[in-house]
Amino acid sequence: MVTKRLNLHKSGPNFSRISLGLWRLHEWDMSTTDLTAYVEEAIELGITTFDHADIYGSYGNEELFGKLLKQKPELRERIEIVSKCGICLVSDARPENHIQHYNTTSDYIRMSVDRSLKKLQTDYLDLILIHRPDPLMNTTEMADIFSLLLEEEKVKHVGVSNFTPSQFDLFQSKMEVPLVTNQVECSLLHLDPIYDGTFDQAQKLNRSPMIWSPFAGGRIFTDDGDRAQKVRNLCKELAENYNTSVDQIALAWLFELPCNPQAVIGTGRSDRMKSAVKAMNVPLERQDWYRLLEAANGHPVP
């Protein structure tokens, strides 16, 4: 069984329906050889999209991934790489940052992309995202630098992350090419984009959103709060009914959304990766979907 594929937008990119998020890569304690084997296993499962950001691992995870591409450069043609920029962390790797802030100026975006390309040992990014909306962002300036980066073929597609619909519309109004996605948080314990217009906009524009933290950072499995327990207990019940697992029910619920999302999972475990792929074939019935929504909301639909 392999993961399905989807176009985030009619112009591309074509990604695996599940992508592997690398925000915890530095915690996986893998050698370059072990990581290479893990990436090859992901590819065999059809997971070919790898989600990065310049800040992950305190600016170190892209370089860890780049070591495997330097060791085995032929893998680059078999995968898609996403990265993000715009967040500036206080870190030993960035002594110039005295406070956490955002920087979406053209000079900073270019510098961030060039650094990511160097660390990742690649000539291009399949997708670059502005990591978070910046109150000081000049969308005309952002559009101009991304147009240059597209022209230089350093990036193939542009999108955003954690943007509101109005922020998305503002930036898109300055771009001559489509913003292909908005990567946002969504799970049974975080329903905001279902209700705040984010997924409505994605469906209207025929752009598949990317979903980060589809398991609410693991809280679906561990949170002792009343709502989380109700969601978890219902997931367990449905997992038994569907002969599947709790994580597959949680992902299958997201995959039923008509905006056709892509899920970003951040696991370094082979069994969880395989389980996530199986979630795409869980035929979750409509009334069961609404039972989960009711548990997540804490009340029936009106």
C-alpha positions in Angstrom: 0.0 0.0 0.0 1.3 3.4 -1.0 0.0 6.9 -0.4 -2.1 8.7 -2.9 -1.0 11.9 -4.7 -2.6 15.2 -5.3 -1.9 18.5 -7.0 -2.0 21.3 -4.5 -3.1 23.5 -7.4 -3.9 22.8 -11.0 -0.5 24.3 -11.9 1.2 22.0 -9.3 3.1 21.0 -7.4 2.2 17.3 -7.4 2.8 16.0 -3.9 2.2 12.8 -1.9 -1.1 13.0 0.1 1.0 12.6 3.2 4.2 14.4 3.7 6.9 13.8 6.3 7.5 16.8 8.6 11.1 17.3 9.7 10.6 19.7 12.6 11.7 17.0 15.1 14.5 15.5 12.9 17.2 16.6 15.4 15.4 14.5 18.1 15.3 11.3 16.1 18.9 10.5 16.9 19.6 9.0 13.4 22.9 8.8 11.7 23.0 10.0 8.0 22.9 6.3 7.0 19.9 5.6 9.2 18.1 8.7 7.9 18.8 7.8 4.3 17.2 4.3 4.9 14.2 6.0 6.6 13.7 8.4 3.7 14.0 5.5 1.2 11.4 3.6 3.2 9.1 6.6 3.0 9.6 6.8 -0.7 8.7 3.1 -1.1 5.4 3.9 0.8 4.8 6.7 -1.6 5.7 9.5 0.8 7.9 11.6 -1.4 7.2 15.1 0.1 9.4 16.3 2.9 8.5 19.4 4.9 11.2 21.6 6.3 11.6 25.1 7.6 14.8 27.1 8.1 14.2 27.4 11.9 13.7 23.6 12.6 16.2 22.2 15.0 17.3 25.7 15.9 18.4 26.2 12.2 20.0 22.8 12.0 17.6 20.2 10.6 17.9 21.3 6.9 21.6 20.6 7.1 21.0 17.1 8.6 18.7 16.3 5.7 21.2 17.8 3.3 23.9 15.4 4.4 21.9 12.4 3.1 21.3 14.2 -0.2 25.1 14.9 -0.5 25.7 11.2 0.3 23.0 10.0 -2.1 22.2 12.8 -4.5 20.1 10.6 -6.8 17.3 10.7 -4.2 16.7 14.3 -5.0 14.9 13.4 -8.3 12.5 11.1 -6.4 11.4 13.6 -3.7 9.8 17.0 -3.3 11.2 19.5 -0.8 9.2 22.1 1.0 10.8 24.8 3.2 9.6 27.9 5.0 11.1 31.3 6.0 10.3 34.4 7.8 10.6 33.5 11.5 13.7 34.7 13.3 14.5 32.8 16.5 16.8 33.7 19.3 19.5 31.1 18.8 23.2 30.5 19.1 23.0 30.0 15.3 21.7 33.5 14.9 23.5 35.7 17.4 22.1 38.8 15.7 18.6 38.0 16.9 17.9 39.5 20.3 14.2 38.9 20.2 12.0 36.4 18.4 10.4 38.3 15.4 9.5 38.0 11.8 11.4 39.3 8.8 9.7 39.1 5.3 11.9 41.7 3.6 13.2 40.8 0.2 16.8 40.7 1.4 15.9 38.3 4.2 13.8 36.1 2.0 16.5 35.8 -0.6 19.1 35.1 2.1 16.9 32.5 3.8 16.2 30.6 0.5 19.9 30.6 -0.4 20.8 29.3 3.0 18.2 26.6 2.7 19.4 25.5 -0.7 23.0 25.3 0.6 22.1 23.3 3.7 19.7 21.0 1.8 22.3 20.3 -0.9 19.9 21.1 -3.7 19.5 23.7 -6.5 15.8 24.3 -6.0 12.9 24.0 -3.6 9.7 22.5 -4.9 7.7 24.8 -2.6 8.7 27.8 -0.4 6.2 29.1 2.2 6.1 32.3 4.3 6.1 30.6 7.7 3.8 33.1 9.5 2.1 36.4 8.6 4.3 39.3 9.5 2.5 42.5 10.7 5.2 44.4 8.9 5.1 42.4 5.7 5.1 44.5 2.5 3.3 42.1 0.1 4.4 44.0 -3.0 8.0 43.6 -1.9 7.4 39.9 -1.1 5.8 39.3 -4.4 8.7 40.9 -6.3 11.4 38.8 -4.6 9.4 35.6 -5.1 9.0 36.4 -8.7 12.7 36.7 -9.0 13.3 33.5 -7.2 10.9 31.7 -9.5 12.6 33.3 -12.6 15.9 32.1 -11.2 14.4 28.6 -10.7 15.5 28.5 -7.1 11.9 27.8 -6.2 9.2 26.2 -8.3 6.1 27.2 -6.3 5.2 29.7 -3.6 2.7 29.4 -0.8 2.0 30.6 2.8 1.6 29.1 6.2 -0.8 30.1 9.0 -2.3 32.9 7.0 -5.9 34.1 7.5 -8.1 34.2 4.3 -7.7 38.0 4.2 -3.9 37.8 4.5 -3.9 35.1 1.8 -6.0 37.3 -0.5 -3.8 40.3 0.1 -0.6 38.5 -0.8 -2.3 36.8 -3.8 -3.4 40.1 -5.1 0.2 41.1 -5.6 1.4 37.8 -7.1 1.2 37.1 -10.8 1.3 33.3 -10.1 -1.0 31.4 -7.8 -0.1 30.9 -4.1 -0.6 27.1 -4.3 -1.4 26.4 -0.6 -1.8 27.6 2.9 -0.3 25.3 5.5 -2.3 25.5 8.7 -2.9 23.6 11.9 -6.0 21.4 12.0 -7.0 18.3 14.0 -9.9 17.0 16.0 -8.7 19.2 18.8 -8.1 22.3 16.6 -11.0 23.0 14.3 -10.4 26.7 13.5 -9.8 26.5 9.8 -13.0 24.6 9.3 -15.0 27.5 10.8 -12.9 30.7 10.1 -13.1 30.5 6.3 -9.6 29.1 5.6 -10.9 25.8 4.2 -13.8 27.5 2.5 -11.3 29.7 0.7 -9.1 26.7 -0.2 -12.1 25.0 -1.8 -13.2 28.1 -3.6 -9.7 28.6 -5.1 -9.2 24.9 -5.8 -6.0 24.9 -3.7 -5.3 22.0 -1.3 -4.3 23.1 2.1 -1.4 21.4 3.9 -2.3 20.4 7.5 0.3 20.5 10.3 -0.1 18.8 13.6 -3.0 16.5 12.5 -2.8 14.7 15.9 -2.7 18.0 17.9 0.9 17.5 18.8 0.1 14.0 20.2 -2.6 15.3 22.5 -5.2 13.1 20.8 -3.4 10.2 22.3 -2.3 11.6 25.7 -4.3 14.7 26.7 -6.3 14.2 30.0 -8.7 17.0 29.3 -12.4 16.1 29.1 -12.8 17.0 25.4 -9.6 15.2 24.4 -10.7 12.1 26.3 -14.1 12.1 24.6 -12.5 12.4 21.2 -10.0 9.7 22.0 -12.6 7.3 23.4 -14.7 7.7 20.2 -11.7 7.2 18.0 -11.0 4.0 19.9 -14.6 2.8 19.4 -14.6 3.6 15.7 -11.1 2.0 15.3 -12.6 -1.2 16.6 -15.6 -0.8 14.2 -13.4 -0.2 11.2 -10.7 -2.6 12.2 -8.1 0.1 12.2 -6.3 2.3 14.7 -6.9 5.6 16.5 -4.4 7.5 14.5 -5.9 6.3 11.2 -9.4 7.4 12.3 -8.0 10.9 13.2 -6.4 11.2 9.7 -9.3 9.6 7.9 -11.5 12.3 9.5 -9.3 15.0 8.0 -9.1 13.4 4.6 -12.9 13.6 4.3 -12.7 17.4 4.2 -13.8 18.6 0.7 -10.9 21.0 0.5 -8.8 17.9 -0.2 -6.0 18.5 2.3 -2.5 17.1 2.5 -1.4 15.9 6.0 2.1 16.6 7.4 3.1 14.0 9.9 6.2 14.4 12.0 7.2 10.9 12.9 10.6 9.2 13.0 8.9 5.8 13.5 8.4 3.4 10.6 5.2 1.8 12.1 3.5 5.2 12.4 4.5 6.1 8.9 3.0 2.9 7.6 -0.1 3.4 9.7 -0.7 6.9 8.3 -0.6 5.6 4.7 -3.3 3.1 5.5 -5.6 5.9 6.8 -6.3 7.0 3.3 -8.3 3.8 2.7 -10.5 4.0 5.8 -14.1 4.5 4.5 -15.3 6.7 7.3 -19.1 7.0 7.1 -20.7 10.5 7.2 -22.6 10.0 10.4 -19.4 8.7 12.1 -17.6 11.8 10.8 -20.2 14.0 12.5 -20.0 11.9 15.7 -16.3 12.9 15.8 -17.2 16.5 15.1 -19.7 16.5 17.9 -17.1 15.1 20.3 -14.5 17.6 19.1 -16.9 20.5 19.5 -18.4 19.3 22.8 -22.0 19.7 21.4 -24.2 18.5 18.6 -24.3 20.5 15.4 -27.2 23.0 15.4 
